[in-house]
Amino acid sequence: MAIMTHPITPFTTPPTTHLHISTSISKATSLPQLKQVHTQILRQNLSDSDTLLFNLILSSIPLPSSLHYSLSVFSTLQKPQTHLINKLFRELSRSKEPHNALLFLENGRRNGMEVDRFSFPPMLKAASRAFALREGMEIHGLGCKLGFDSDPFIQTALLGMYASCGKIEDARLVFDKMSERDIVTWDIMIDGYCQNGLFDDVLVLLEEMRSSNVEPDSRVFTTILSACGQTGNLAIGKVIHELISENNIIADSRLQSSLISMYAGCGCMDLAQNLYDKLSQKNLVVSTAMISGYSKAGQVEAARSIFYQITNKDLVCWSAMISGYAESAQPQEALKLLDEMQASGVKPDQVTMLSVISACANLGALDQAKRIHMIVDKYRFREALPVNNALIDMYAKCGYLDGARGVFGRMRRKNVISWTSMISAHAIHGEADQALMLFRQMKEPNWITFVAVLYACSHAGLVDEGQQIFSSMVNEYNITPKLEHYGCMVDLYGRANRLREALELVETMPMAPNVVIWGSLMAACRIHGEYELGEFAAKRLLELDPEHDGAYVFLSNFYAKGKRWENVGEVRQLMKHRGILKERGYSKIEMDHEIHEFLTSDKSHKHADDIYAKLDEVVCKLMQVGYAPNTSVVLIDVNEDEKKDVVLLHSEKLALCYGLLKSNRGSPIHIIKNLRICEDCHNFMKLASKVFEREIVVRDRTRFHHYRGGSCSCKDYW
C-alpha cells in the first residue's frame, strides 16, 4: 500500500494573473506558502513583478523567522520604485520590530537604493522606536546631504528621534531651527523634556509656546501630567492643574483621567479621590490608576474597594491589585487573586508573575512556590530572564536552595542579577564557600553583588575574606563603597567580636552612619555582652529614628540585665508615651496549602490542646538528652519557674510541635520566624532534629537555619 504524505498545501493555480497572485499573497499565513507564491512570480516573469515582490515582503513582516528571507527578496530588486520603498518603511516602522526597517535601509543603500523626502519620516520613526541613536544620526546626515533638512515633516521626525534617544540638547537644536512649529512639534519637545526629568524647562517652554501664539491644548497638558505622575513630581503637576483652571480649558475625559492619575501617582489620594468621584463615567484606565495609587500609599482596602466595583477588568487592572497586595505584606491575598484572575479567563503576563513570585517569596511557603513555578511553565515564561531571576530569589526565601540551584543551572542566559541572586541565596543559607565560588566565576559584578558576598562573609565569620573583597571592590573594580557595604563590614567585625574595629569604621567612614549601621553595631554588642558600647549605639540610633522599637528593647534589656528596674520602667514609660510597641514575635508554618501562625503562649489555634500536649512530650524527650531551658533570654522581673514557662512557649516551638503532629514522618519542617531566633530555641531545634530524625528549616529575620542530626548550618554563628 502506498504511504500518503501531507506536504504543504499548494495554492490553486488558475491563469496566473497579477490579481490572482496578489490574492494568493494576501491569503498566505506561513513562510512556506509565501515562498510558493514567490516561485510562481519568478516563473511567470510578470511585468509588474516589483510590486508583487514588495507585497510579498510586506506580508512576510509579521511572520516569525522571516527577516532573512525578506532581506534576500529585497536585495534581488534592481531599481525599486521610491513609493514602494516608502510604503515598506512605513509598515516596518509600525511593526513590533522597528529595528528591521534600519536593516532594510542599510541593505538598500548598499545596493544603490534611492530615497526621497517621504522616506525620511518613517525611517526616523523606526530609529526613534528602536532607540537607535547611531542609525538616527546617520539618517539625519543623509537627509542633510540630499538637501531635505529644512522639510518640516523631516524636522518633526528628527525632533522625535533625538528626544526618544535621550539627546534632548540635539532635539532642542532641531526645534530652534524650525521655521514652522505646530502643536504636534511643541508637544514632542515638551514630552522630551518630561521624559528626561527637565520639568523646569517644560514650564519655560510653555511660556514660549504661548508667546508664539500657540495655545497648549489638552494633549500637551496630558503629556506633562502623565510624566508628573510617573516621576512623582507633584509641584509641577499642581502648576499644570492651575493653568488648566485659569485658562478655562475644558477637561475632556482623557485630561480628567490624566489629572487623577497624576495625583494618584504622586500619592495625593484625597485630591485624586475628589476628582474621581466627580467623573460621570469611570473608565478602566483611571480606575486602575486609583488602585495603584492607593496600593502604593499602603491603603490596600481602598484599592480593593475600587477594584471590586469594576465589572470588566483587564490584565493591567488585575496586575495592579495583585502588585498592591504583594507590596503591602499581604502575599496570601496576592496568590488568591491570581487564582481569581485565571478563573475569570485572564492570563497573567510577565509583570503579573513577577508580583506573584515576589509575594510567594515574602510568604516563604514552599508548596505555594512550587505551584507558582508550575504556572510559570504553563504560560511559557520559562525563558524570561527576569522571571527566572525572581524564581531563584523565591526558592531561596522559601528555604529550598536546591530549587534555586535548579533554576540557575538550566538558565541559558544569565545576567548580573542572576549571579547576584544565586550568591545571595547561598549567603542566607549559610553556604559562604559556595557564594564565594560563584563570585569568583563572575566577570562583571556590580555594587549589589558585593553587598551579597560581604553578607555571606559576615554570616560565616570570614573576616579576612571580607576585608579582601571590600578592598578589591575599591581597587580592582573601581566601585565606590555605599552605606550598604559599610553596613556589611560593621556587621562582619561585630559578629566576629571585633567591636573596636567596627566602631572605628563607623567613626571614619566618609558618610554619616544610618539606622542600619548603628543597629548592626548595637546587635553585635548584645550578642557579645558589650552593653556599654551597645547603649551608646542604641542612643545614636534613636537620634536618627526616635520610634525604633529595637533600640528601646535593647536599652530595656540592658538595664534589666543589671537589675536596673527603675531605668527599665523609664524606657517602657517613654515607649508608652510615644506610642511605640515592641514588635511581637510570631512564627508561621505551611500545612496542606494553608499558613498557620503562632504567637508566644498562643492558644488560639483550633488544635491548641494537641499542640500543647505534643510540646510536653517533646520537652520531656529533649530533657532526656540534655536540654535545659535557657532562662537568660527572659528579661522580665519574674521568678525562675515563670521564666521557664515563658521560654518554653516561644512561637517557633509551638509551630514545630504542630509540624510534628501534622506532617509525614521523616519530611522536612519549614518554619518562618519574623525575629532573630533566640539561643534557647536554637538549641531546642538542634536537639529536636536529632531526637525526631527530622530536618528542621527555620527562616528568621536575617538568614536560614538548617537543623540536621543535632547541628545547625549556621555552626552556631548567627
C-alpha positions, -999 to +999 in steps of 0.1 A: +000+000+000+013+034-009+021+057+020+002+090+018+022+121+027+009+156+035+031+183+020+023+220+024-009+226+006-001+245-026-023+273-038-047+266-066-032+279-099-057+292-123-042+316-150-015+334-130-027+369-134-015+398-113-048+398-094-046+361-086-011+363-073-019+394-052-048+374-037-025+344-030-001+367-012-028+382+010-041+347+019-007+333+028-003+326+066+032+310+066+066+315+051+065+283+030+033+295+014+049+328+005+078+310-009+055+291-032+040+323-045+075+337-049+083+308-072+052+315-093+062+352-097+097+342-109+083+315-133+057+338-149+082+367-154+054+392-148+059+428-159+049+442-126+069+418-105+085+445-083+051+455-069+042+418-063+076+412-046+071+443-024+037+429-014+054+396-007+079+413+016+051+432+034+032+400+040+063+383+054+069+411+080+046+397+108+056+361+102+082+345+126+118+339+114+111+358+081+137+386+083+165+368+065+141+357+037+126+392+034+160+408+031+171+383+005+140+391-016+146+428-011+182+425-023+171+410-056+152+441-067+172+461-092+157+496-090+127+496-068+103+525-071+106+550-044+069+550-035+071+512-029+102+517-007+083+543+014+054+520+018+077+493+031+094+517+055+061+529+069+050+493+076+083+483+092+084+515+114+049+505+128+058+468+133+068+451+165+104+451+154+111+486+142+148+480+141+142+458+110+135+490+090+170+501+096+184+468+084+164+472+051+177+507+048+213+495+052+207+467+027+191+490+002+217+518+004+244+491-002+226+482-034+221+518-046+185+522-035+172+558-040+151+576-014+131+608-014+119+632+013+089+610+020+113+582+030+127+600+060+098+603+085+092+565+087+129+558+088+134+583+117+103+569+134+118+534+133+151+548+148+131+565+175+111+534+184+142+513+184+162+539+204+188+536+176+207+569+180+236+560+158+214+550+129+192+580+135+222+603+133+232+586+100+197+592+086+200+628+097+233+632+079+218+616+047+189+640+048+212+670+051+233+656+022+202+654+000+190+688+010+159+677+029+169+690+063+146+720+061+115+699+054+091+704+083+079+668+084+115+655+085+124+681+112+095+669+133+106+633+129+142+643+138+130+661+169+111+629+180+141+607+173+166+628+193+141+632+222+133+594+223+170+586+224+177+610+253+196+635+233+175+664+245+200+691+236+202+679+200+164+678+199+163+714+211+188+724+183+165+709+157+135+726+174+151+760+174+160+758+137+124+750+127+106+778+108+072+763+113+061+748+146+027+733+150+010+719+182+025+685+175+060+698+174+056+717+207+041+685+222+071+664+211+096+689+226+076+691+258+074+653+261+112+651+255+118+674+285+093+654+306+109+621+298+143+634+307+130+649+340+136+685+330+104+699+343+117+735+348+124+736+311+088+724+305+074+754+322+097+778+303+087+761+270+050+765+279+056+803+282+075+803+249+047+784+233+020+809+244+042+839+234+044+823+199+006+825+197+002+787+201-021+778+229-014+745+246-042+720+242-054+691+263-030+668+246+000+689+258-012+691+293-020+653+293+016+647+282+030+667+311+006+653+337+014+618+327+051+624+332+045+641+366+025+610+377+053+586+366+080+606+383+060+618+414+065+654+406+036+669+425+048+705+423+047+707+385+015+687+384-002+712+406+011+741+384-004+724+353-037+719+371-038+756+380-030+765+343-059+744+332-083+760+356-071+796+350-073+793+312-108+777+314-096+747+294-124+722+290-111+690+306-122+661+284-123+626+298-086+620+288-074+651+306-095+644+337-081+609+338-045+624+335-052+647+364-064+619+386-036+596+375-011+624+383-024+629+418-026+591+424+009+586+411+022+613+435+004+597+464-022+625+469-051+602+472-075+627+488-072+650+457-073+620+433-104+606+450-122+640+449-117+643+411-125+606+407-158+610+425-168+638+400-163+616+370-196+608+353-181+577+337-151+560+354-130+543+327-108+513+333-075+533+329-083+558+356-097+532+380-065+512+376-045+543+384-065+548+416-059+511+426-021+516+420-021+549+439-039+535+470-017+504+469+015+525+469+001+546+497-005+514+518-043+518+516-050+484+502-086+482+514-094+514+495-077+499+464-097+467+469-130+486+471-124+503+437-111+470+422-143+451+430-165+479+416-150+473+382-171+449+361-148+442+331-112+440+345-083+438+321-049+423+327-034+457+338-061+461+364-057+426+378-019+431+379-022+464+398-043+448+425-020+417+428+010+440+430-008+461+457-012+430+479+023+418+472+039+451+482+016+456+512+027+425+531-004+406+522+011+379+500-016+353+506-042+377+492-020+382+461-019+345+455-057+342+459-062+370+434-041+352+409-064+322+411-094+345+407-078+362+377-072+329+359-107+316+368-121+348+350-103+338+319-075+364+320-040+351+315-011+365+336+018+383+318+054+386+329+046+417+351+018+398+369+040+368+375+069+389+389+045+403+415+031+369+424+066+354+427+076+383+450+045+376+471+054+340+474+090+348+483+078+370+512+053+344+523+080+317+524+056+289+516+074+262+497+043+243+484+029+276+471+063+283+455+063+250+436+027+257+424+037+292+412+066+276+393+042+253+375+021+283+365+053+300+351+059+269+329+022+267+319+023+302+304+057+297+289+077+322+309+104+296+314+129+315+292+121+350+305+153+362+323+135+385+349+111+356+358+140+332+363+159+356+384+128+361+406+123+323+409+159+320+422+151+345+449+117+329+456+131+294+462+159+308+483+135+326+506+112+296+508+141+275+522+146+254+490+181+260+480+181+231+456+152+247+437+172+279+433+202+260+421+180+241+396+166+273+381+201+289+379+216+258+364+191+254+335+192+292+325+206+295+290+211+333+296+222+349+328+229+385+338+245+401+368+211+399+386+211+361+381+245+356+396+239+380+424+206+363+433+223+329+435+251+344+456+225+359+479+207+325+481+239+307+492+246+336+517+213+335+535+215+297+538+250+298+554+269+284+524+296+311+522+320+289+504+296+284+475+288+321+475+325+329+472+330+303+445+302+318+423+316+353+430+350+343+416+333+330+385+317+363+377+331+387+351+315+420+360+300+421+395+281+453+404+278+470+438+248+449+448+269+417+441+295+430+466+267+435+492+256+399+488+291+384+490+301+406+520+269+394+537+280+358+531+313+366+547+297+383+576+274+354+585+302+329+583+328+348+602+351+351+572+367+384+583+399+381+562+380+372+530+355+400+537+383+426+541+400+413+509+367+416+489+360+451+502+395+462+492+391+446+457+358+463+452+375+497+455+409+490+440+401+464+412+366+472+403+366+509+409+333+507+428+329+534+455+316+519+487+280+528+497+263+527+531+253+491+524+289+480+520+300+498+552+270+482+570+282+447+559+317+455+572+304+467+605+283+436+608+313+414+598+335+429+625+307+430+651+297+393+647+334+383+650+336+403+683+360+428+668+338+456+681+365+483+684+373+478+647+336+480+639+333+513+659+364+527+643+349+520+608+317+537+618+336+568+630+359+570+600+336+562+571+331+590+546+294+594+551+272+596+582+262+562+595+225+554+592+200+535+613+211+501+598+248+506+607+241+517+643+216+488+645+243+463+634+267+476+660+240+475+687+230+439+678+267+428+679+271+443+713+240+424+725+254+391+712+288+396+729+276+413+761+293+447+754+263+466+768+280+499+774+290+503+737+256+489+728+239+516+749+260+542+730+249+527+696+213+525+707+212+562+717+228+572+684+202+551+666+173+568+685+187+602+675+181+592+638+149+572+644+131+581+677+105+554+670+129+525+665+114+498+688+145+476+687+167+503+703+142+507+732+140+470+737+178+468+737+181+495+764+153+479+784+170+445+783+204+461+791+190+478+822+172+445+831+204+426+829+219+449+855+186+448+875+182+485+870+145+482+871+139+519+876+157+525+842+136+497+827+105+515+838+116+548+824+123+532+789+089+515+789+071+546+801+088+565+772+077+539+747+042+541+761+042+579+759+054+578+722+030+550+713+058+526+704+051+489+707+077+461+707+073+441+676+056+409+685+073+377+676+054+352+655+061+320+636+044+306+606+042+271+592+026+258+560+005+227+562-018+213+535-015+245+515-026+266+545-005+290+565-007+286+603+005+314+625+015+312+662+024+339+688+042+333+721+019+314+745-007+312+718-038+291+725-060+304+697-053+276+672-081+251+668-057+222+676-042+241+706-048+212+731-030+187+708-002+212+702+005+218+739+003+180+746+029+175+719+050+202+734+051+185+768+061+153+750+089+170+730+103+189+761+103+156+780+123+137+753+147+166+748+154+168+785+164+132+784+192+141+760+204+172+780+180+200+772+176+226+799+156+259+793+179+289+789+161+315+810+188+341+805+169+352+773+139+362+795+145+397+807+114+404+829+112+406+867+097+372+874+108+341+893+128+313+876+099+289+872+079+316+854+109+323+832+110+286+822+073+287+813+078+318+792+108+304+772+091+271+765+061+287+749+080+307+722+061+307+689+087+287+669+084+258+695+046+258+690+050+258+652+075+229+654+051+209+675+022+215+651+046+204+623+055+172+641+018+165+646+006+171+611+035+164+587+045+130+573+072+111+593+106+120+580+096+150+559+113+184+565+095+210+586+097+246+574+091+275+599+092+312+593+101+335+622+098+373+620+125+380+646+160+366+653+157+331+668+168+331+705+196+310+719+172+286+737+150+280+706+182+275+685+194+248+709+158+233+711+157+229+673+191+213+671+181+186+697+147+181+682+162+175+647+183+146+662+157+131+686+129+131+660+151+125+630+138+154+610+153+182+590+140+215+605+144+246+585+138+280+602+139+313+584+144+341+609+148+378+603+182+376+586+190+340+575+181+304+573+190+277+599+190+241+586+189+218+616+200+182+609+211+155+633+217+178+662+236+205+644+228+237+625+241+250+592+250+283+608+275+264+630+261+284+660+274+316+644+244+338+639 
